[in-house]
Protein backbone atom coordinates (compact mmCIF):
# COMPACT_ATOMS: atom_id res chain seq x y z
CA UNK A 1 0.00 0.00 0.00
CA UNK A 2 2.84 2.37 0.89
CA UNK A 3 4.52 1.65 -2.46
CA UNK A 4 1.26 2.48 -4.23
CA UNK A 5 0.95 5.74 -2.28
CA UNK A 6 4.51 6.73 -3.16
CA UNK A 7 3.92 5.79 -6.80
CA UNK A 8 0.68 7.82 -6.93
CA UNK A 9 1.50 10.85 -4.76
CA UNK A 10 5.27 10.81 -4.76
CA UNK A 11 5.35 10.52 -0.95
CA UNK A 12 3.66 8.90 2.06
CA UNK A 13 2.89 10.29 5.51
CA UNK A 14 3.12 8.19 8.68
CA UNK A 15 -0.41 7.50 10.05
CA UNK A 16 0.44 9.13 13.39
CA UNK A 17 1.36 12.34 11.58
CA UNK A 18 -1.71 12.69 9.34
CA UNK A 19 -3.56 15.97 9.77
CA UNK A 20 -6.84 14.36 10.83
CA UNK A 21 -5.01 12.48 13.62
CA UNK A 22 -3.33 15.63 14.92
CA UNK A 23 -6.61 17.58 14.58
CA UNK A 24 -8.49 14.92 16.61
CA UNK A 25 -5.84 15.18 19.32
CA UNK A 26 -6.37 18.94 19.31
CA UNK A 27 -10.14 18.47 19.69
CA UNK A 28 -9.52 16.26 22.72
CA UNK A 29 -6.92 18.76 24.01
CA UNK A 30 -4.20 16.08 24.13
CA UNK A 31 -2.17 17.44 21.20
CA UNK A 32 1.60 17.78 21.76
CA UNK A 33 3.64 20.34 19.83
CA UNK A 34 6.54 17.93 19.60
CA UNK A 35 4.43 15.51 17.51
CA UNK A 36 3.95 18.19 14.85
CA UNK A 37 7.68 18.88 14.87
CA UNK A 38 8.40 15.14 14.43
CA UNK A 39 5.93 15.08 11.50
CA UNK A 40 7.82 17.94 9.79
CA UNK A 41 11.20 16.23 10.31
CA UNK A 42 9.94 12.84 9.12
CA UNK A 43 8.43 14.18 5.88
CA UNK A 44 11.24 16.59 4.99
CA UNK A 45 13.97 14.01 5.55
CA UNK A 46 12.32 11.20 3.55
CA UNK A 47 11.44 12.98 0.28
CA UNK A 48 13.45 15.51 -1.73
CA UNK A 49 10.47 17.74 -2.58
CA UNK A 50 10.01 18.38 1.16
CA UNK A 51 13.70 19.01 1.93
CA UNK A 52 14.07 22.18 4.05
CA UNK A 53 10.39 22.98 3.44
CA UNK A 54 9.61 23.51 7.13
CA UNK A 55 12.97 25.02 8.18
CA UNK A 56 11.55 28.46 8.84
CA UNK A 57 8.52 27.18 10.77
CA UNK A 58 9.55 28.10 14.31
CA UNK A 59 7.34 26.22 16.74
CA UNK A 60 9.41 27.61 19.63
CA UNK A 61 8.73 31.23 18.69
CA UNK A 62 7.77 33.50 21.60
CA UNK A 63 5.10 34.94 19.30
CA UNK A 64 3.16 31.69 19.81
CA UNK A 65 3.36 32.00 23.60
CA UNK A 66 5.77 32.74 26.40
CA UNK A 67 6.27 29.08 27.39
CA UNK A 68 5.89 25.55 25.97
CA UNK A 69 2.40 25.10 27.41
CA UNK A 70 1.09 28.37 25.96
CA UNK A 71 2.58 27.57 22.54
CA UNK A 72 0.92 24.16 22.69
CA UNK A 73 -2.45 25.81 23.40
CA UNK A 74 -1.97 28.27 20.49
CA UNK A 75 -1.25 25.55 17.92
CA UNK A 76 -4.07 23.39 19.34
CA UNK A 77 -6.51 26.24 18.61
CA UNK A 78 -5.04 26.74 15.12
CA UNK A 79 -5.51 23.04 14.31
CA UNK A 80 -9.13 23.17 15.49
CA UNK A 81 -9.85 26.16 13.24
CA UNK A 82 -8.06 24.65 10.22
CA UNK A 83 -9.98 21.41 10.67
CA UNK A 84 -13.24 23.28 9.97
CA UNK A 85 -12.04 24.37 6.51
CA UNK A 86 -12.80 22.18 3.49
CA UNK A 87 -9.41 22.63 1.83
CA UNK A 88 -9.76 19.63 -0.47
CA UNK A 89 -13.20 20.79 -1.63
CA UNK A 90 -11.86 24.19 -2.67
CA UNK A 91 -11.65 24.24 -6.46
CA UNK A 92 -9.28 27.19 -6.82
CA UNK A 93 -5.72 27.94 -5.79
CA UNK A 94 -5.91 27.20 -2.05
CA UNK A 95 -2.80 29.07 -0.91
CA UNK A 96 -3.17 31.76 -3.57
CA UNK A 97 -6.80 32.53 -2.66
CA UNK A 98 -6.05 32.50 1.09
CA UNK A 99 -2.98 34.66 0.54
CA UNK A 100 -4.89 37.20 -1.55
CA UNK A 101 -7.66 37.37 1.05
CA UNK A 102 -5.24 37.87 3.96
CA UNK A 103 -3.26 40.56 2.13
CA UNK A 104 -6.48 42.39 1.28
CA UNK A 105 -7.38 42.42 5.01
CA UNK A 106 -4.03 43.83 6.12
CA UNK A 107 -3.74 47.56 6.69
CA UNK A 108 -0.24 47.32 8.16
CA UNK A 109 3.18 47.52 6.53
CA UNK A 110 3.35 43.73 6.79
CA UNK A 111 0.39 43.47 4.43
CA UNK A 112 1.97 45.84 1.94
CA UNK A 113 5.21 43.85 2.02
CA UNK A 114 3.36 40.57 1.53
CA UNK A 115 1.80 42.03 -1.61
CA UNK A 116 5.21 42.01 -3.29
CA UNK A 117 4.94 38.25 -3.58
CA UNK A 118 1.49 37.98 -5.09
CA UNK A 119 -0.09 38.90 -8.42
CA UNK A 120 -3.88 39.54 -8.19
CA UNK A 121 -5.87 36.68 -9.68
CA UNK A 122 -7.40 38.53 -12.64
CA UNK A 123 -4.01 39.90 -13.78
CA UNK A 124 -2.48 36.43 -13.39
CA UNK A 125 -5.40 35.00 -15.35
CA UNK A 126 -4.88 37.45 -18.22
CA UNK A 127 -1.14 36.75 -18.41
CA UNK A 128 -1.72 32.98 -18.38
CA UNK A 129 -4.13 33.21 -21.31
CA UNK A 130 -1.72 35.38 -23.29
CA UNK A 131 1.35 33.16 -22.85
CA UNK A 132 -0.57 29.98 -23.75
CA UNK A 133 -2.25 31.47 -26.83
CA UNK A 134 -1.36 29.33 -29.87
CA UNK A 135 0.38 26.76 -27.65
CA UNK A 136 -2.69 25.31 -25.90
CA UNK A 137 -2.43 21.88 -27.53
CA UNK A 138 1.23 21.19 -26.82
CA UNK A 139 1.63 17.71 -25.38
CA UNK A 140 4.43 18.93 -23.09
CA UNK A 141 4.50 22.51 -21.87
CA UNK A 142 7.08 24.36 -19.77
CA UNK A 143 6.66 27.54 -17.72
CA UNK A 144 9.34 29.63 -16.01
CA UNK A 145 8.93 32.33 -13.36
CA UNK A 146 12.28 33.71 -12.13
CA UNK A 147 10.55 35.79 -9.41
CA UNK A 148 7.88 33.26 -8.55
CA UNK A 149 6.62 34.56 -5.19
CA UNK A 150 3.88 32.20 -4.00
CA UNK A 151 3.90 30.33 -7.34
CA UNK A 152 0.32 31.26 -8.28
CA UNK A 153 1.34 32.99 -11.52
CA UNK A 154 3.01 29.79 -12.78
CA UNK A 155 0.19 27.53 -11.65
CA UNK A 156 -2.47 29.56 -13.42
CA UNK A 157 -0.95 28.70 -16.81
CA UNK A 158 -2.19 25.12 -16.73
CA UNK A 159 -5.82 26.29 -16.63
CA UNK A 160 -5.55 27.17 -20.34
CA UNK A 161 -3.82 24.05 -21.65
CA UNK A 162 -5.31 20.93 -23.23
CA UNK A 163 -2.91 18.75 -21.22
CA UNK A 164 -2.70 20.48 -17.81
CA UNK A 165 -1.01 17.49 -16.18
CA UNK A 166 1.92 17.64 -18.63
CA UNK A 167 3.41 20.92 -17.41
CA UNK A 168 6.97 21.38 -16.18
CA UNK A 169 7.33 24.18 -13.63
CA UNK A 170 10.61 26.06 -13.23
CA UNK A 171 10.88 28.90 -10.74
CA UNK A 172 13.21 30.88 -8.52
CA UNK A 173 12.57 33.03 -5.46
CA UNK A 174 14.93 35.04 -3.27
CA UNK A 175 12.84 35.12 -0.08
CA UNK A 176 13.17 31.74 1.70
CA UNK A 177 9.76 31.76 3.39
CA UNK A 178 8.04 32.70 0.13
CA UNK A 179 10.06 30.07 -1.75
CA UNK A 180 8.76 27.40 0.67
CA UNK A 181 5.24 28.76 0.25
CA UNK A 182 5.57 28.31 -3.53
CA UNK A 183 6.83 24.75 -3.14
CA UNK A 184 3.92 23.98 -0.85
CA UNK A 185 1.52 25.53 -3.37
CA UNK A 186 2.86 23.31 -6.18
CA UNK A 187 2.65 20.18 -4.00
CA UNK A 188 -0.94 20.99 -2.95
CA UNK A 189 -1.82 21.30 -6.63
CA UNK A 190 -0.61 17.77 -7.24
CA UNK A 191 2.57 18.70 -9.09
CA UNK A 192 4.95 15.73 -9.01
CA UNK A 193 8.50 16.17 -7.72
CA UNK A 194 9.97 15.46 -11.18
CA UNK A 195 7.76 18.18 -12.73
CA UNK A 196 9.01 20.99 -10.50
CA UNK A 197 12.47 22.53 -10.64
CA UNK A 198 12.49 25.38 -8.15
CA UNK A 199 15.36 27.21 -6.52
CA UNK A 200 15.85 29.56 -3.57
CA UNK A 201 18.31 32.14 -4.89
CA UNK A 202 19.07 35.55 -6.42
CA UNK A 203 17.80 35.60 -10.00
CA UNK A 204 20.01 38.44 -11.25
CA UNK A 205 23.37 37.80 -9.60
CA UNK A 206 23.79 34.31 -11.01
CA UNK A 207 22.01 32.86 -14.03
CA UNK A 208 19.77 29.85 -13.47
CA UNK A 209 18.91 27.43 -14.95
CA UNK A 210 22.10 26.83 -16.91
CA UNK A 211 21.52 23.12 -17.65
CA UNK A 212 18.92 21.79 -20.07
CA UNK A 213 16.21 22.82 -20.24
CA UNK A 214 17.15 26.47 -19.95
CA UNK A 215 14.54 27.85 -22.39
CA UNK A 216 10.79 27.54 -21.91
CA UNK A 217 7.47 27.71 -23.77
CA UNK A 218 6.31 30.55 -21.53
CA UNK A 219 7.86 33.01 -19.10
CA UNK A 220 5.68 34.88 -16.60
CA UNK A 221 7.06 37.50 -14.22
CA UNK A 222 5.97 40.07 -11.66
CA UNK A 223 9.35 41.17 -10.26
CA UNK A 224 9.89 43.74 -7.50
CA UNK A 225 9.56 47.16 -9.15
CA UNK A 226 12.66 49.36 -9.55
CA UNK A 227 14.70 47.17 -7.21
CA UNK A 228 18.41 47.74 -6.65
CA UNK A 229 21.02 45.34 -8.06
CA UNK A 230 24.79 45.31 -8.42
CA UNK A 231 24.95 46.20 -12.17
CA UNK A 232 28.60 45.13 -12.04
CA UNK A 233 30.54 45.60 -15.31
CA UNK A 234 31.22 41.85 -15.43
CA UNK A 235 27.55 41.41 -16.36
CA UNK A 236 28.35 43.01 -19.75
CA UNK A 237 29.87 39.61 -20.64
CA UNK A 238 26.86 37.72 -19.29
CA UNK A 239 24.95 36.03 -22.13
CA UNK A 240 21.67 37.36 -20.70
CA UNK A 241 22.71 41.00 -21.11
CA UNK A 242 25.70 41.22 -23.49
CA UNK A 243 23.81 41.95 -26.71
CA UNK A 244 22.08 45.07 -25.42
CA UNK A 245 25.11 47.34 -25.02
CA UNK A 246 24.20 48.63 -21.57
CA UNK A 247 23.16 47.26 -18.19
CA UNK A 248 20.03 48.25 -16.31
CA UNK A 249 20.98 50.99 -13.78
CA UNK A 250 21.89 50.01 -10.21
CA UNK A 251 18.84 51.78 -8.81
CA UNK A 252 16.36 50.20 -11.25
CA UNK A 253 16.71 46.49 -12.06
CA UNK A 254 13.49 46.38 -14.14
CA UNK A 255 15.23 45.72 -17.47
CA UNK A 256 17.65 43.27 -15.86
CA UNK A 257 14.67 41.13 -14.81
CA UNK A 258 13.07 41.51 -18.24
CA UNK A 259 16.25 40.48 -20.12
CA UNK A 260 16.84 37.54 -17.78
CA UNK A 261 13.35 36.19 -18.44
CA UNK A 262 13.56 36.88 -22.17
CA UNK A 263 16.89 35.04 -22.43
CA UNK A 264 15.17 31.90 -21.10
CA UNK A 265 12.27 32.06 -23.57
CA UNK A 266 12.06 29.57 -26.46
CA UNK A 267 12.05 30.95 -30.02
CA UNK A 268 8.43 29.77 -30.26
CA UNK A 269 7.38 30.97 -26.80
CA UNK A 270 5.66 34.01 -25.27
CA UNK A 271 6.69 36.05 -22.25
CA UNK A 272 4.53 38.36 -20.08
CA UNK A 273 6.07 40.64 -17.45
CA UNK A 274 4.53 43.27 -15.15
CA UNK A 275 6.63 46.44 -14.71
CA UNK A 276 6.16 50.12 -13.79
CA UNK A 277 5.50 52.57 -16.64
CA UNK A 278 8.98 54.11 -16.33
CA UNK A 279 10.49 51.30 -18.43
CA UNK A 280 8.49 52.59 -21.40
CA UNK A 281 10.09 56.03 -21.56
CA UNK A 282 13.10 56.42 -19.26
CA UNK A 283 16.31 57.30 -21.14
CA UNK A 284 20.05 56.62 -20.64
CA UNK A 285 20.90 52.89 -20.36
CA UNK A 286 17.23 51.88 -20.26
CA UNK A 287 16.61 53.79 -23.49
CA UNK A 288 19.49 51.92 -25.17
CA UNK A 289 18.15 48.52 -24.06
CA UNK A 290 14.60 49.42 -25.12
CA UNK A 291 15.82 50.55 -28.57
CA UNK A 292 17.67 47.26 -29.13
CA UNK A 293 14.61 45.23 -28.11
CA UNK A 294 12.49 47.22 -30.56
CA UNK A 295 15.03 46.92 -33.38
CA UNK A 296 15.03 43.15 -32.84
CA UNK A 297 11.20 43.08 -32.95
CA UNK A 298 11.16 41.51 -29.47
CA UNK A 299 8.41 43.69 -27.98
CA UNK A 300 5.08 42.35 -29.21
CA UNK A 301 2.56 44.28 -27.11
CA UNK A 302 2.28 46.88 -24.33
CA UNK A 303 -0.81 46.76 -22.09
CA UNK A 304 -1.43 49.70 -19.74
CA UNK A 305 -3.12 48.54 -16.54
CA UNK A 306 -5.19 50.58 -14.02
CA UNK A 307 -3.56 52.18 -10.98
CA UNK A 308 -3.96 50.68 -7.48
CA UNK A 309 -4.38 47.17 -8.87
CA UNK A 310 -1.52 45.45 -7.06
CA UNK A 311 -1.16 44.92 -3.31
CA UNK A 312 1.51 47.16 -1.79
CA UNK A 313 1.68 49.77 -4.55
CA UNK A 314 -0.83 52.22 -5.99
CA UNK A 315 1.18 52.99 -9.14
CA UNK A 316 -0.21 52.07 -12.56
CA UNK A 317 1.65 49.18 -14.15
CA UNK A 318 2.18 47.84 -17.64
CA UNK A 319 2.22 44.25 -18.88
CA UNK A 320 4.84 43.83 -21.61
CA UNK A 321 4.52 40.89 -24.00
CA UNK A 322 7.70 39.67 -25.71
CA UNK A 323 8.36 37.15 -28.48
CA UNK A 324 11.42 35.92 -30.39
CA UNK A 325 11.97 35.29 -34.12
CA UNK A 326 9.32 37.75 -35.33
CA UNK A 327 9.22 38.85 -38.98
CA UNK A 328 7.70 42.26 -38.17
CA UNK A 329 8.61 44.95 -35.66
CA UNK A 330 5.25 46.59 -35.00
CA UNK A 331 3.95 46.91 -31.43
CA UNK A 332 0.35 46.66 -30.22
CA UNK A 333 -0.55 49.24 -27.56
CA UNK A 334 -3.62 48.68 -25.37
CA UNK A 335 -4.72 51.33 -22.88
CA UNK A 336 -6.83 49.45 -20.33
CA UNK A 337 -6.07 51.94 -17.55
CA UNK A 338 -9.69 53.14 -17.25
CA UNK A 339 -11.34 49.72 -17.24
CA UNK A 340 -11.78 48.54 -13.66
CA UNK A 341 -14.17 48.31 -10.73
CA UNK A 342 -13.36 50.50 -7.73
CA UNK A 343 -13.48 48.75 -4.38
CA UNK A 344 -12.70 49.96 -0.86
CA UNK A 345 -8.89 49.64 -0.86
CA UNK A 346 -8.13 48.23 -4.29
CA UNK A 347 -9.14 48.52 -7.92
CA UNK A 348 -10.15 45.22 -9.51
CA UNK A 349 -10.46 43.88 -13.04
CA UNK A 350 -13.73 42.21 -14.03
CA UNK A 351 -14.09 39.29 -16.43
CA UNK A 352 -15.45 41.76 -19.00
CA UNK A 353 -12.31 43.91 -18.64
CA UNK A 354 -10.08 40.87 -19.22
CA UNK A 355 -12.17 39.65 -22.18
CA UNK A 356 -11.89 43.08 -23.82
CA UNK A 357 -8.09 43.09 -23.43
CA UNK A 358 -7.74 39.52 -24.76
CA UNK A 359 -10.01 39.99 -27.76
CA UNK A 360 -8.15 43.20 -28.70
CA UNK A 361 -4.82 41.39 -28.24
CA UNK A 362 -5.91 38.50 -30.49
CA UNK A 363 -7.34 40.72 -33.25
CA UNK A 364 -4.30 43.02 -33.15
CA UNK A 365 -6.15 45.95 -34.69
CA UNK A 366 -6.35 49.62 -33.75
CA UNK A 367 -9.41 50.54 -31.69
CA UNK A 368 -10.28 54.21 -31.22
CA UNK A 369 -9.30 55.51 -27.77
CA UNK A 370 -8.29 51.97 -26.65
CA UNK A 371 -5.67 50.31 -28.88
CA UNK A 372 -3.18 51.12 -31.63
CA UNK A 373 -0.81 49.01 -33.74
CA UNK A 374 2.31 51.17 -34.14
CA UNK A 375 4.73 50.52 -36.98
CA UNK A 376 8.46 50.44 -36.28
CA UNK A 377 8.89 53.71 -38.22
CA UNK A 378 6.28 55.38 -36.02
CA UNK A 379 8.10 54.19 -32.89
CA UNK A 380 11.43 55.33 -34.34
CA UNK A 381 9.98 58.81 -34.99
CA UNK A 382 9.09 58.90 -31.29
CA UNK A 383 12.75 58.18 -30.40
CA UNK A 384 11.81 54.68 -29.20
CA UNK A 385 9.64 56.15 -26.47
CA UNK A 386 6.82 53.69 -25.71
CA UNK A 387 4.73 55.89 -23.43
CA UNK A 388 1.20 54.70 -24.18
CA UNK A 389 -0.49 58.17 -24.60
CA UNK A 390 1.84 58.80 -27.56
CA UNK A 391 0.10 56.01 -29.44
CA UNK A 392 -3.39 55.72 -27.94
CA UNK A 393 -5.24 59.03 -27.81
CA UNK A 394 -7.80 58.80 -25.01
CA UNK A 395 -8.56 62.55 -24.99
CA UNK A 396 -12.28 63.23 -24.73
CA UNK A 397 -13.48 66.53 -26.20
CA UNK A 398 -15.61 68.56 -23.86
CA UNK A 399 -19.14 69.33 -24.99
CA UNK A 400 -19.41 72.82 -26.61
CA UNK A 401 -20.61 75.55 -24.23
CA UNK A 402 -24.01 77.13 -24.99
CA UNK A 403 -23.14 80.83 -24.52
CA UNK A 404 -26.78 81.96 -24.98
CA UNK A 405 -27.86 79.78 -22.02
CA UNK A 406 -24.91 81.00 -19.92
CA UNK A 407 -25.85 84.65 -20.74
CA UNK A 408 -29.46 84.09 -19.68
CA UNK A 409 -28.36 82.44 -16.43
CA UNK A 410 -25.97 85.34 -15.65
CA UNK A 411 -28.78 87.88 -16.27
CA UNK A 412 -31.10 86.00 -13.91
CA UNK A 413 -28.38 85.84 -11.22
CA UNK A 414 -27.75 89.61 -11.47
CA UNK A 415 -31.49 90.32 -11.14
CA UNK A 416 -31.70 88.06 -8.10
CA UNK A 417 -28.63 89.78 -6.61
CA UNK A 418 -30.19 93.25 -7.06
CA UNK A 419 -33.45 92.11 -5.45
CA UNK A 420 -31.58 90.69 -2.42
CA UNK A 421 -29.46 93.83 -2.04
CA UNK A 422 -32.59 96.04 -2.16
CA UNK A 423 -34.24 93.90 0.51
CA UNK A 424 -31.11 94.07 2.67
CA UNK A 425 -30.87 97.86 2.21
CA UNK A 426 -34.48 98.26 3.35
CA UNK A 427 -33.88 95.99 6.36
CA UNK A 428 -30.76 97.91 7.49
CA UNK A 429 -32.52 101.27 6.95
CA UNK A 430 -35.34 100.28 9.28
CA UNK A 431 -33.03 99.21 12.10
CA UNK A 432 -32.92 101.02 15.43
CA UNK A 433 -29.26 101.50 16.34
CA UNK A 434 -27.10 103.10 19.03
CA UNK A 435 -24.70 106.00 18.44
CA UNK A 436 -21.72 103.55 18.61
CA UNK A 437 -23.09 101.65 15.55
CA UNK A 438 -24.01 104.75 13.58
CA UNK A 439 -20.74 104.82 11.65
CA UNK A 440 -21.06 101.15 10.65
CA UNK A 441 -24.68 101.52 9.52
CA UNK A 442 -23.78 104.63 7.50
CA UNK A 443 -20.93 102.72 5.75
CA UNK A 444 -23.18 99.74 4.97
CA UNK A 445 -25.87 101.96 3.43
CA UNK A 446 -23.26 103.80 1.34
CA UNK A 447 -22.09 100.42 -0.08
CA UNK A 448 -25.61 99.59 -1.23
CA UNK A 449 -26.10 103.11 -2.61
CA UNK A 450 -22.89 102.59 -4.60
CA UNK A 451 -24.07 99.17 -5.86
CA UNK A 452 -27.35 100.67 -7.01
Order of alpha helices (4+ residues) and beta strands (2+ residues): alpha-alpha-alpha-alpha-alpha-alpha-alpha-beta-alpha-beta-alpha-beta-beta-alpha-beta-alpha-beta-beta-beta-beta-beta-alpha-beta-alpha-alpha-alpha
